[in-house]
């Protein structure tokens, strides 16, 4: 937390902590959502490049109302990427 010195009168200073304002909370929330969306978009792009036939079949199923094949394909791509990252750690 940041400590802010606020002038109270000509010679006295008040030292206190800044409260978590709604603007700071909303920026934090936007940052988390932005990272999540970026990871999801990267997974979709990677899935489209690495396995275009499965992606096309999943999108076709999603256009007919069944979203689960597309979600399963994205989750599988994220899982494989995490396994690859953890393997190198």
The first five atom37 places (N, CA, C, CB, O) and aatype in JSON, in Angstrom:
{
  "aatype": [20, 20, 20, 20, 20, 20, 20, 20, 20, 20, 20, 20, 20, 20, 20, 20, 20, 20, 20, 20, 20, 20, 20, 20, 20, 20, 20, 20, 20, 20, 20, 20, 20, 20, 20, 20, 20, 20, 20, 20, 20, 20, 20, 20, 20, 20, 20, 20, 20, 20, 20, 20, 20, 20, 20, 20, 20, 20, 20, 20, 20, 20, 20, 20, 20, 20, 20, 20, 20, 20, 20, 20, 20, 20, 20, 20, 20, 20, 20, 20, 20, 20, 20, 20, 20, 20, 20, 20, 20],
  "atom_mask": [
    [1, 1, 1, 1, 1],
    [1, 1, 1, 1, 1],
    [1, 1, 1, 1, 1],
    [1, 1, 1, 1, 1],
    [1, 1, 1, 1, 1],
    [1, 1, 1, 1, 1],
    [1, 1, 1, 1, 1],
    [1, 1, 1, 1, 1],
    [1, 1, 1, 1, 1],
    [1, 1, 1, 1, 1],
    [1, 1, 1, 1, 1],
    [1, 1, 1, 1, 1],
    [1, 1, 1, 1, 1],
    [1, 1, 1, 1, 1],
    [1, 1, 1, 1, 1],
    [1, 1, 1, 1, 1],
    [1, 1, 1, 1, 1],
    [1, 1, 1, 1, 1],
    [1, 1, 1, 1, 1],
    [1, 1, 1, 1, 1],
    [1, 1, 1, 1, 1],
    [1, 1, 1, 1, 1],
    [1, 1, 1, 1, 1],
    [1, 1, 1, 1, 1],
    [1, 1, 1, 1, 1],
    [1, 1, 1, 1, 1],
    [1, 1, 1, 1, 1],
    [1, 1, 1, 1, 1],
    [1, 1, 1, 1, 1],
    [1, 1, 1, 1, 1],
    [1, 1, 1, 1, 1],
    [1, 1, 1, 1, 1],
    [1, 1, 1, 1, 1],
    [1, 1, 1, 1, 1],
    [1, 1, 1, 1, 1],
    [1, 1, 1, 1, 1],
    [1, 1, 1, 1, 1],
    [1, 1, 1, 1, 1],
    [1, 1, 1, 1, 1],
    [1, 1, 1, 1, 1],
    [1, 1, 1, 1, 1],
    [1, 1, 1, 1, 1],
    [1, 1, 1, 1, 1],
    [1, 1, 1, 1, 1],
    [1, 1, 1, 1, 1],
    [1, 1, 1, 1, 1],
    [1, 1, 1, 1, 1],
    [1, 1, 1, 1, 1],
    [1, 1, 1, 1, 1],
    [1, 1, 1, 1, 1],
    [1, 1, 1, 1, 1],
    [1, 1, 1, 1, 1],
    [1, 1, 1, 1, 1],
    [1, 1, 1, 1, 1],
    [1, 1, 1, 1, 1],
    [1, 1, 1, 1, 1],
    [1, 1, 1, 1, 1],
    [1, 1, 1, 1, 1],
    [1, 1, 1, 1, 1],
    [1, 1, 1, 1, 1],
    [1, 1, 1, 1, 1],
    [1, 1, 1, 1, 1],
    [1, 1, 1, 1, 1],
    [1, 1, 1, 1, 1],
    [1, 1, 1, 1, 1],
    [1, 1, 1, 1, 1],
    [1, 1, 1, 1, 1],
    [1, 1, 1, 1, 1],
    [1, 1, 1, 1, 1],
    [1, 1, 1, 1, 1],
    [1, 1, 1, 1, 1],
    [1, 1, 1, 1, 1],
    [1, 1, 1, 1, 1],
    [1, 1, 1, 1, 1],
    [1, 1, 1, 1, 1],
    [1, 1, 1, 1, 1],
    [1, 1, 1, 1, 1],
    [1, 1, 1, 1, 1],
    [1, 1, 1, 1, 1],
    [1, 1, 1, 1, 1],
    [1, 1, 1, 1, 1],
    [1, 1, 1, 1, 1],
    [1, 1, 1, 1, 1],
    [1, 1, 1, 1, 1],
    [1, 1, 1, 1, 1],
    [1, 1, 1, 1, 1],
    [1, 1, 1, 1, 1],
    [1, 1, 1, 1, 1],
    [1, 1, 1, 1, 1]
  ],
  "atom_positions": [
    [[0.83, -1.17, 0.0], [0.0, 0.0, 0.0], [0.88, 1.24, 0.0], [-0.95, 0.0, 1.2], [1.99, 1.23, 0.54]],
    [[0.38, 2.29, -0.6], [1.09, 3.55, -0.67], [0.75, 4.4, 0.55], [0.76, 4.29, -1.97], [-0.4, 4.43, 1.0]],
    [[1.73, 5.07, 1.07], [1.52, 6.0, 2.17], [1.54, 7.39, 1.59], [2.59, 5.82, 3.3], [2.47, 7.77, 0.87]],
    [[0.52, 8.16, 1.91], [0.37, 9.49, 1.35], [0.42, 10.51, 2.48], [-0.96, 9.62, 0.55], [-0.21, 10.32, 3.52]],
    [[1.17, 11.56, 2.28], [1.23, 12.65, 3.25], [0.34, 13.77, 2.74], [2.7, 13.14, 3.48], [0.54, 14.32, 1.66]],
    [[-0.63, 14.09, 3.55], [-1.61, 15.12, 3.18], [-1.42, 16.3, 4.12], [-3.07, 14.56, 3.24], [-1.36, 16.13, 5.34]],
    [[-1.34, 17.47, 3.56], [-1.16, 18.68, 4.38], [-2.47, 19.02, 5.07], [-0.68, 19.87, 3.51], [-3.52, 19.14, 4.43]],
    [[-2.4, 19.17, 6.39], [-3.55, 19.59, 7.17], [-3.12, 20.83, 7.94], [-4.06, 18.44, 8.15], [-2.56, 20.73, 9.04]],
    [[-3.37, 21.95, 7.38], [-2.92, 23.19, 8.02], [-1.52, 23.56, 7.51], [-2.92, 23.04, 9.55], [-0.94, 22.85, 6.69]],
    [[-1.01, 24.65, 8.02], [0.27, 25.14, 7.5], [1.48, 24.32, 7.95], [0.46, 26.56, 7.92], [2.48, 24.3, 7.24]],
    [[1.41, 23.64, 9.11], [2.62, 22.96, 9.59], [2.42, 21.48, 9.88], [3.1, 23.64, 10.83], [3.41, 20.77, 10.08]],
    [[1.19, 20.98, 9.92], [0.97, 19.58, 10.29], [0.79, 18.73, 9.04], [-0.25, 19.45, 11.21], [0.21, 19.17, 8.04]],
    [[1.29, 17.51, 9.1], [1.11, 16.54, 8.02], [0.39, 15.31, 8.57], [2.46, 16.15, 7.39], [0.67, 14.86, 9.68]],
    [[-0.51, 14.78, 7.79], [-1.2, 13.56, 8.16], [-0.65, 12.44, 7.28], [-2.76, 13.7, 8.0], [-0.65, 12.55, 6.05]],
    [[-0.18, 11.37, 7.9], [0.33, 10.23, 7.16], [-0.67, 9.09, 7.32], [1.76, 9.81, 7.65], [-0.94, 8.65, 8.44]],
    [[-1.21, 8.62, 6.22], [-2.18, 7.54, 6.28], [-2.11, 6.67, 5.04], [-3.59, 8.11, 6.44], [-1.38, 6.98, 4.09]],
    [[-2.86, 5.61, 5.05], [-2.9, 4.7, 3.91], [-4.07, 5.07, 3.0], [-3.01, 3.23, 4.37], [-5.14, 5.47, 3.46]],
    [[-3.82, 4.91, 1.7], [-4.89, 5.15, 0.74], [-5.87, 3.99, 0.75], [-4.3, 5.37, -0.68], [-5.44, 2.83, 0.68]],
    [[-7.14, 4.25, 0.82], [-8.1, 3.15, 0.75], [-8.18, 2.61, -0.69], [-9.49, 3.6, 1.24], [-7.87, 3.32, -1.64]],
    [[-8.61, 1.37, -0.82], [-8.78, 0.77, -2.15], [-10.04, 1.37, -2.76], [-8.88, -0.8, -2.07], [-11.16, 1.02, -2.36]],
    [[-9.86, 2.26, -3.71], [-10.99, 2.94, -4.31], [-11.61, 2.07, -5.39], [-10.56, 4.3, -4.9], [-11.01, 1.09, -5.85]],
    [[-12.8, 2.44, -5.8], [-13.49, 1.67, -6.84], [-12.74, 1.75, -8.17], [-14.92, 2.17, -7.01], [-12.8, 0.82, -8.97]],
    [[-12.05, 2.85, -8.41], [-11.29, 2.98, -9.65], [-10.13, 1.98, -9.68], [-10.76, 4.41, -9.81], [-9.86, 1.37, -10.71]],
    [[-9.45, 1.83, -8.56], [-8.34, 0.87, -8.5], [-8.84, -0.56, -8.57], [-7.52, 1.07, -7.22], [-8.2, -1.41, -9.2]],
    [[-9.98, -0.84, -7.95], [-10.56, -2.19, -8.0], [-10.98, -2.51, -9.43], [-11.77, -2.31, -7.04], [-10.74, -3.61, -9.91]],
    [[-11.6, -1.56, -10.11], [-12.06, -1.81, -11.47], [-10.88, -2.01, -12.41], [-12.94, -0.67, -11.97], [-10.95, -2.82, -13.34]],
    [[-9.78, -1.27, -12.2], [-8.6, -1.48, -13.03], [-8.0, -2.85, -12.79], [-7.55, -0.39, -12.75], [-7.54, -3.5, -13.73]],
    [[-8.0, -3.3, -11.54], [-7.5, -4.64, -11.24], [-8.37, -5.7, -11.91], [-7.45, -4.86, -9.73], [-7.86, -6.65, -12.48]],
    [[-9.67, -5.53, -11.83], [-10.6, -6.48, -12.44], [-10.45, -6.5, -13.95], [-12.03, -6.14, -12.06], [-10.46, -7.57, -14.56]],
    [[-10.3, -5.34, -14.55], [-10.11, -5.26, -16.0], [-8.81, -5.94, -16.4], [-10.11, -3.78, -16.47], [-8.76, -6.6, -17.44]],
    [[-7.77, -5.8, -15.6], [-6.51, -6.46, -15.89], [-6.63, -7.97, -15.86], [-5.46, -6.01, -14.9], [-6.1, -8.65, -16.74]],
    [[-7.32, -8.5, -14.86], [-7.5, -9.96, -14.76], [-8.33, -10.48, -15.93], [-8.17, -10.33, -13.42], [-7.98, -11.49, -16.53]],
    [[-9.41, -9.79, -16.25], [-10.24, -10.21, -17.37], [-9.47, -10.11, -18.68], [-11.53, -9.36, -17.43], [-9.59, -10.97, -19.55]],
    [[-8.68, -9.06, -18.83], [-7.88, -8.9, -20.05], [-6.86, -10.02, -20.24], [-7.17, -7.58, -20.02], [-6.68, -10.51, -21.35]],
    [[-6.21, -10.42, -19.16], [-5.24, -11.53, -19.26], [-5.97, -12.82, -19.61], [-4.46, -11.7, -17.92], [-5.49, -13.59, -20.44]],
    [[-7.12, -13.07, -19.0], [-7.89, -14.27, -19.3], [-8.32, -14.3, -20.76], [-9.12, -14.35, -18.39], [-8.21, -15.34, -21.42]],
    [[-8.81, -13.19, -21.27], [-9.25, -13.13, -22.66], [-8.07, -13.3, -23.61], [-9.96, -11.79, -22.94], [-8.2, -13.95, -24.65]],
    [[-6.92, -12.73, -23.27], [-5.74, -12.87, -24.12], [-5.27, -14.32, -24.17], [-4.6, -11.97, -23.62], [-4.89, -14.81, -25.23]],
    [[-5.3, -15.01, -23.04], [-4.91, -16.43, -23.02], [-5.9, -17.26, -23.82], [-4.83, -16.95, -21.57], [-5.49, -18.15, -24.56]],
    [[-7.18, -16.98, -23.68], [-8.2, -17.71, -24.43], [-8.07, -17.47, -25.93], [-9.59, -17.31, -23.96], [-8.22, -18.4, -26.72]],
    [[-7.78, -16.24, -26.33], [-7.6, -15.92, -27.74], [-6.35, -16.6, -28.29], [-7.51, -14.4, -27.94], [-6.36, -17.1, -29.42]],
    [[-5.28, -16.62, -27.51], [-4.06, -17.29, -27.96], [-4.29, -18.78, -28.11], [-2.91, -17.03, -26.97], [-3.78, -19.39, -29.05]],
    [[-5.06, -19.38, -27.2], [-5.36, -20.81, -27.31], [-6.21, -21.09, -28.55], [-6.1, -21.3, -26.05], [-5.99, -22.09, -29.24]],
    [[-7.17, -20.22, -28.83], [-8.0, -20.41, -30.02], [-7.17, -20.27, -31.29], [-9.15, -19.4, -30.03], [-7.36, -21.03, -32.24]],
    [[-6.27, -19.32, -31.32], [-5.41, -19.15, -32.49], [-4.48, -20.35, -32.65], [-4.59, -17.85, -32.36], [-4.3, -20.85, -33.75]],
    [[-3.88, -20.8, -31.55], [-3.0, -21.96, -31.61], [-3.76, -23.2, -32.07], [-2.36, -22.21, -30.23], [-3.24, -23.98, -32.87]],
    [[-4.97, -23.39, -31.58], [-5.78, -24.53, -31.98], [-6.14, -24.45, -33.46], [-7.04, -24.62, -31.14], [-6.16, -25.47, -34.15]],
    [[-6.42, -23.26, -33.94], [-6.75, -23.08, -35.36], [-5.56, -23.39, -36.24], [-7.24, -21.66, -35.61], [-5.71, -23.97, -37.32]],
    [[-4.37, -23.01, -35.81], [-3.17, -23.24, -36.61], [-2.72, -24.7, -36.52], [-2.03, -22.31, -36.16], [-2.35, -25.31, -37.52]],
    [[-2.75, -25.26, -35.32], [-2.19, -26.6, -35.12], [-3.13, -27.73, -35.53], [-1.81, -26.77, -33.69], [-2.65, -28.78, -35.95]],
    [[-4.43, -27.54, -35.41], [-5.38, -28.6, -35.74], [-6.62, -27.99, -36.4], [-5.78, -29.4, -34.48], [-7.68, -27.89, -35.78]],
    [[-6.49, -27.58, -37.68], [-7.6, -26.85, -38.31], [-8.84, -27.71, -38.56], [-7.13, -26.28, -39.62], [-9.96, -27.19, -38.53]],
    [[-8.68, -29.02, -38.79], [-9.85, -29.85, -39.07], [-10.71, -30.01, -37.83], [-9.41, -31.23, -39.58], [-11.94, -29.88, -37.9]],
    [[-10.1, -30.29, -36.69], [-10.86, -30.41, -35.45], [-11.52, -29.08, -35.07], [-9.96, -30.89, -34.3], [-12.65, -29.06, -34.59]],
    [[-10.8, -27.99, -35.3], [-11.37, -26.67, -35.01], [-12.57, -26.39, -35.89], [-10.3, -25.58, -35.2], [-13.58, -25.87, -35.42]],
    [[-12.46, -26.73, -37.17], [-13.59, -26.51, -38.09], [-14.79, -27.36, -37.69], [-13.18, -26.84, -39.54], [-15.92, -26.89, -37.74]],
    [[-14.55, -28.61, -37.28], [-15.66, -29.47, -36.83], [-16.29, -28.92, -35.55], [-15.16, -30.91, -36.6], [-17.51, -28.95, -35.4]],
    [[-15.45, -28.42, -34.64], [-15.98, -27.87, -33.39], [-16.78, -26.59, -33.64], [-14.83, -27.58, -32.41], [-17.83, -26.39, -33.03]],
    [[-16.3, -25.75, -34.54], [-17.04, -24.52, -34.87], [-18.35, -24.86, -35.57], [-16.19, -23.59, -35.77], [-19.36, -24.21, -35.33]],
    [[-18.33, -25.89, -36.43], [-19.55, -26.33, -37.1], [-20.57, -26.82, -36.07], [-19.24, -27.43, -38.12], [-21.75, -26.5, -36.16]],
    [[-20.11, -27.6, -35.1], [-21.02, -28.08, -34.05], [-21.53, -26.92, -33.21], [-20.3, -29.11, -33.15], [-22.69, -26.91, -32.8]],
    [[-20.66, -25.93, -32.95], [-21.08, -24.76, -32.17], [-22.12, -23.94, -32.92], [-19.88, -23.89, -31.81], [-23.02, -23.37, -32.3]],
    [[-22.0, -23.88, -34.23], [-22.98, -23.1, -35.01], [-24.34, -23.78, -35.02], [-22.49, -22.91, -36.44], [-25.35, -23.14, -35.29]],
    [[-24.37, -25.09, -34.71], [-25.64, -25.82, -34.65], [-26.19, -25.87, -33.23], [-25.47, -27.23, -35.18], [-27.2, -26.53, -32.97]],
    [[-25.52, -25.18, -32.3], [-26.04, -25.07, -30.95], [-25.29, -25.88, -29.91], [-27.45, -25.48, -30.93], [-25.57, -25.73, -28.72]],
    [[-24.36, -26.72, -30.31], [-23.6, -27.54, -29.35], [-22.22, -26.93, -29.16], [-23.49, -29.02, -29.83], [-21.34, -27.1, -30.01]],
    [[-22.03, -26.23, -28.07], [-20.79, -25.5, -27.82], [-19.73, -26.39, -27.18], [-21.06, -24.29, -26.93], [-18.55, -26.04, -27.2]],
    [[-20.11, -27.51, -26.62], [-19.17, -28.32, -25.85], [-17.96, -28.81, -26.65], [-19.89, -29.5, -25.29], [-16.88, -28.86, -26.06]],
    [[-18.05, -29.18, -27.94], [-16.82, -29.59, -28.64], [-15.79, -28.46, -28.75], [-17.17, -30.1, -30.04], [-14.59, -28.7, -28.66]],
    [[-16.26, -27.25, -28.94], [-15.35, -26.11, -29.03], [-14.7, -25.83, -27.67], [-16.1, -24.85, -29.52], [-13.5, -25.55, -27.61]],
    [[-15.47, -25.9, -26.61], [-14.93, -25.69, -25.27], [-13.94, -26.8, -24.92], [-16.07, -25.63, -24.23], [-12.89, -26.53, -24.34]],
    [[-14.27, -28.03, -25.27], [-13.37, -29.15, -25.0], [-12.06, -28.98, -25.79], [-14.04, -30.49, -25.37], [-10.99, -29.26, -25.26]],
    [[-12.15, -28.54, -27.02], [-10.94, -28.34, -27.83], [-10.07, -27.23, -27.25], [-11.32, -28.02, -29.28], [-8.85, -27.38, -27.18]],
    [[-10.69, -26.12, -26.83], [-9.92, -25.03, -26.22], [-9.31, -25.46, -24.89], [-10.82, -23.8, -26.0], [-8.15, -25.14, -24.6]],
    [[-10.07, -26.18, -24.09], [-9.54, -26.66, -22.81], [-8.39, -27.64, -23.03], [-10.65, -27.33, -21.98], [-7.41, -27.62, -22.3]],
    [[-8.51, -28.49, -24.04], [-7.43, -29.42, -24.36], [-6.17, -28.69, -24.8], [-7.87, -30.38, -25.44], [-5.07, -29.08, -24.43]],
    [[-6.33, -27.64, -25.6], [-5.17, -26.87, -26.05], [-4.5, -26.16, -24.88], [-5.59, -25.84, -27.12], [-3.27, -26.13, -24.8]],
    [[-5.29, -25.59, -23.97], [-4.71, -24.95, -22.78], [-4.02, -25.96, -21.88], [-5.81, -24.21, -22.0], [-2.95, -25.68, -21.33]],
    [[-4.62, -27.13, -21.73], [-4.03, -28.18, -20.9], [-2.7, -28.65, -21.48], [-5.0, -29.36, -20.76], [-1.72, -28.82, -20.74]],
    [[-2.66, -28.87, -22.79], [-1.41, -29.29, -23.43], [-0.33, -28.22, -23.29], [-1.65, -29.59, -24.92], [0.84, -28.55, -23.07]],
    [[-0.72, -26.96, -23.41], [0.26, -25.87, -23.27], [0.8, -25.82, -21.84], [-0.38, -24.51, -23.65], [2.0, -25.64, -21.64]],
    [[-0.06, -25.98, -20.85], [0.39, -25.98, -19.46], [1.29, -27.18, -19.17], [-0.81, -25.99, -18.51], [2.27, -27.05, -18.44]],
    [[0.96, -28.34, -19.75], [1.82, -29.5, -19.57], [3.2, -29.24, -20.16], [1.19, -30.74, -20.22], [4.21, -29.61, -19.56]],
    [[3.25, -28.61, -21.32], [4.53, -28.3, -21.94], [5.34, -27.32, -21.11], [4.32, -27.75, -23.32], [6.56, -27.45, -21.01]],
    [[4.67, -26.33, -20.53], [5.38, -25.36, -19.7], [5.9, -26.0, -18.43], [4.46, -24.19, -19.35], [7.03, -25.76, -18.02]],
    [[5.06, -26.82, -17.79], [5.46, -27.46, -16.54], [6.59, -28.46, -16.77], [4.26, -28.16, -15.89], [7.43, -28.67, -15.89]],
    [[6.62, -29.08, -17.94], [7.67, -30.04, -18.25], [9.04, -29.36, -18.23], [7.41, -30.69, -19.63], [10.03, -29.99, -17.84]],
    [[9.12, -28.1, -18.64], [10.39, -27.4, -18.7], [10.78, -26.78, -17.36], [10.33, -26.33, -19.75], [11.92, -26.34, -17.21]],
    [[9.88, -26.74, -16.4], [10.21, -26.14, -15.1], [10.96, -27.07, -14.21], [8.98, -25.7, -14.4], [11.3, -26.7, -13.08]]
  ]
}
